Amino acid sequence: MIHIDRKEDCCGCGACANVCPKNCIQMTADKEGFLYPNINKDTCVDCGLCEKVCPEINVEPDTPKVQKAFLVQNKDEQVLSESTSGGFFTAIAECVLENDGVVFGAAFDENFYVKHTFVDNKKELYRFRNSKYVQSDTNDSYKLVEKVLKEDKLVCYSGTPCQIEGLYHYLRKPYDNLILVDVVCRAVPSPLLWEKYLELQSKKQSKHIDNIKFRDKNPYGYRYSQLGIYSFGEQIYNKGVESDQYLRAFFSNICDRPSCYKCNYRKRYRVSDFTIWDCFEVYKYDKKLDNNKGVTRVLLQTKKAETLFYKLEDKLTFVEIEPEKLINNFKEMFNSPAEHERRDSFFEDINTMDIKDCLDKYYPNNVKIAAMKFMRQTMCKIGIYDFVKKSAKKFLKK
Ligand SMILES: Cc1cc2nc3c(=O)[nH]c(=O)nc-3n(C[C@H](O)[C@H](O)[C@H](O)COP(=O)(O)OP(=O)(O)OC[C@H]3O[C@@H](n4cnc5c(N)ncnc54)[C@H](O)[C@@H]3O)c2cc1C
């Protein structure tokens, strides 16, 4: 039976719990809010299936294959504005739904808990748009995928690379009617931190919160997307990566799942059909897409992906790029983040301190932060943010 000695050896995909024929594996949250398998030894029959499907035990090699690469922007302005980058995911999802298929992805529930669910109509697709910077709970989604695949329906499943390899191993055989989409992933933050941050925001805003975007393009566009909070359609909070305390925690690698610091899924050649990620430096490749509305980098990993990609032509503005150029040593594709030296004390404090005091201790709102926020916003307002960012990148040769 599966046995987790070191937390870093479990990515929390839930393949083991989904496959267990006796339902004796429950995914249970630890002190940091991350899910791990909890096995009922009394009902376990030691069939070994949980170990057979574990993507951490059965690591897939990075074996070269033919790839194609594109920069993509969705032609639908609303989809584009709601999506994290270029809205490529929605284009695939719509095509699957137009062919009577089912789309799985990460969505908020009514309490803003992030979990994998499915939709079978375009009206609900908005729920998957925009990256949720918190680990999603895959719950019983792998079992559901298998059921729908066996009904001969087309299925698209999107998620982090570990979740995609988890599903791939869970299924144990290829399906022609399955399309796998993985997002290049920096790391997944703690659901416990997210829950506490939400409590804090609910208190501070004292308004009903009905939508949250981790990457809100309103009001400054794609290059300075911020965490935006909404009440009845009105934006009531927006702060960027320099000033929002949750984003600051995420981007300083203090709140990630332990397995993210030694991630086995950072590689070029993946089990998915499509690998998708951001492209902030689109000006390096193409002028016409450089409009601050968002561009998705798309790497086609299979022939199936290539066939599907050309069916999406009407929905997209795109340019083909050499795969090497598109990847260009993109660090989140290949390197795990370095764990923050104060990670342990941060999680101890989250569990013992008031969340406001805890965030103020590690991420104080001081004059320097206020000045950085002011500078960025002013540069955006007078229209020089892009120019300054591009020049800084050129100067630093990034
Ligand atoms: C946790 C996380 C970290 C990321 N880190 C990076 C990075 O470091 N660099 C980079 O270039 N890109 C990163 N991305 C990918 C990027 O944010 C966009 O998802 C990508 O550019 C595709 O955008 P889109 O506009 O085509 O699709 P979108 O409309 O944004 O949809 C993308 C898909 O992401 C899935 N998704 C959203 N949140 C989660 C989640 N918590 N877990 C699993 N799946 C989820 C949804 O199911 C949806 O199908 C990350 C994404 C996530 C979720």
PDBQT file of the ligand as one rigid body, heavy atoms in Angstrom, charges set to zero:
ROOT
HETATM    1  C1  LIG A 401      -0.983  27.339  -9.970  1.00  0.00    +0.000 C 
HETATM    2  C2  LIG A 401      -0.569  27.863 -11.327  1.00  0.00    +0.000 A 
HETATM    3  C3  LIG A 401       0.725  28.326 -11.524  1.00  0.00    +0.000 A 
HETATM    4  C4  LIG A 401       1.128  28.809 -12.775  1.00  0.00    +0.000 A 
HETATM    5  N1  LIG A 401       2.410  29.247 -12.939  1.00  0.00    +0.000 NA
HETATM    6  C5  LIG A 401       2.790  29.738 -14.136  1.00  0.00    +0.000 A 
HETATM    7  C6  LIG A 401       4.113  30.254 -14.327  1.00  0.00    +0.000 A 
HETATM    8  O1  LIG A 401       4.923  30.266 -13.390  1.00  0.00    +0.000 OA
HETATM    9  N2  LIG A 401       4.467  30.734 -15.549  1.00  0.00    +0.000 N 
HETATM   10  C7  LIG A 401       3.583  30.741 -16.596  1.00  0.00    +0.000 A 
HETATM   11  O2  LIG A 401       3.950  31.202 -17.666  1.00  0.00    +0.000 OA
HETATM   12  N3  LIG A 401       2.335  30.260 -16.459  1.00  0.00    +0.000 NA
HETATM   13  C8  LIG A 401       1.911  29.760 -15.263  1.00  0.00    +0.000 A 
HETATM   14  N4  LIG A 401       0.637  29.263 -15.111  1.00  0.00    +0.000 N 
HETATM   15  C9  LIG A 401      -0.216  29.160 -16.320  1.00  0.00    +0.000 C 
HETATM   16  C10 LIG A 401      -0.909  30.461 -16.688  1.00  0.00    +0.000 C 
HETATM   17  O3  LIG A 401      -1.323  31.123 -15.504  1.00  0.00    +0.000 OA
HETATM   18  C11 LIG A 401      -2.164  30.234 -17.557  1.00  0.00    +0.000 C 
HETATM   19  O4  LIG A 401      -2.920  29.166 -17.059  1.00  0.00    +0.000 OA
HETATM   20  C12 LIG A 401      -1.811  29.934 -18.987  1.00  0.00    +0.000 C 
HETATM   21  O5  LIG A 401      -1.129  31.045 -19.506  1.00  0.00    +0.000 OA
HETATM   22  C13 LIG A 401      -3.040  29.627 -19.829  1.00  0.00    +0.000 C 
HETATM   23  O6  LIG A 401      -3.857  30.738 -19.894  1.00  0.00    +0.000 OA
HETATM   24  P1  LIG A 401      -5.184  30.782 -20.800  1.00  0.00    +0.000 P 
HETATM   25  O7  LIG A 401      -5.568  32.230 -20.874  1.00  0.00    +0.000 OA
HETATM   26  O8  LIG A 401      -4.982  30.051 -22.080  1.00  0.00    +0.000 OA
HETATM   27  O9  LIG A 401      -6.254  29.916 -19.984  1.00  0.00    +0.000 OA
HETATM   28  P2  LIG A 401      -7.096  30.209 -18.673  1.00  0.00    +0.000 P 
HETATM   29  O10 LIG A 401      -8.428  30.710 -19.047  1.00  0.00    +0.000 OA
HETATM   30  O11 LIG A 401      -6.344  30.976 -17.747  1.00  0.00    +0.000 OA
HETATM   31  O12 LIG A 401      -7.348  28.722 -18.111  1.00  0.00    +0.000 OA
HETATM   32  C14 LIG A 401      -6.319  27.841 -17.848  1.00  0.00    +0.000 C 
HETATM   33  C15 LIG A 401      -6.719  26.532 -17.216  1.00  0.00    +0.000 C 
HETATM   34  O13 LIG A 401      -6.017  26.492 -15.977  1.00  0.00    +0.000 OA
HETATM   35  C16 LIG A 401      -6.696  25.615 -15.122  1.00  0.00    +0.000 C 
HETATM   36  N5  LIG A 401      -6.432  26.009 -13.744  1.00  0.00    +0.000 N 
HETATM   37  C17 LIG A 401      -6.684  27.192 -13.149  1.00  0.00    +0.000 A 
HETATM   38  N6  LIG A 401      -6.303  27.154 -11.871  1.00  0.00    +0.000 NA
HETATM   39  C18 LIG A 401      -5.831  25.914 -11.634  1.00  0.00    +0.000 A 
HETATM   40  C19 LIG A 401      -5.335  25.247 -10.495  1.00  0.00    +0.000 A 
HETATM   41  N7  LIG A 401      -5.227  25.844  -9.321  1.00  0.00    +0.000 N 
HETATM   42  N8  LIG A 401      -4.953  23.972 -10.626  1.00  0.00    +0.000 NA
HETATM   43  C20 LIG A 401      -5.053  23.328 -11.795  1.00  0.00    +0.000 A 
HETATM   44  N9  LIG A 401      -5.512  23.901 -12.917  1.00  0.00    +0.000 NA
HETATM   45  C21 LIG A 401      -5.902  25.180 -12.836  1.00  0.00    +0.000 A 
HETATM   46  C22 LIG A 401      -8.180  25.772 -15.455  1.00  0.00    +0.000 C 
HETATM   47  O14 LIG A 401      -8.772  24.513 -15.329  1.00  0.00    +0.000 OA
HETATM   48  C23 LIG A 401      -8.175  26.246 -16.888  1.00  0.00    +0.000 C 
HETATM   49  O15 LIG A 401      -8.525  25.197 -17.666  1.00  0.00    +0.000 OA
HETATM   50  C24 LIG A 401       0.209  28.800 -13.868  1.00  0.00    +0.000 A 
HETATM   51  C25 LIG A 401      -1.099  28.339 -13.652  1.00  0.00    +0.000 A 
HETATM   52  C26 LIG A 401      -1.493  27.871 -12.406  1.00  0.00    +0.000 A 
HETATM   53  C27 LIG A 401      -2.897  27.363 -12.226  1.00  0.00    +0.000 C 
ENDROOT
TORSDOF 0
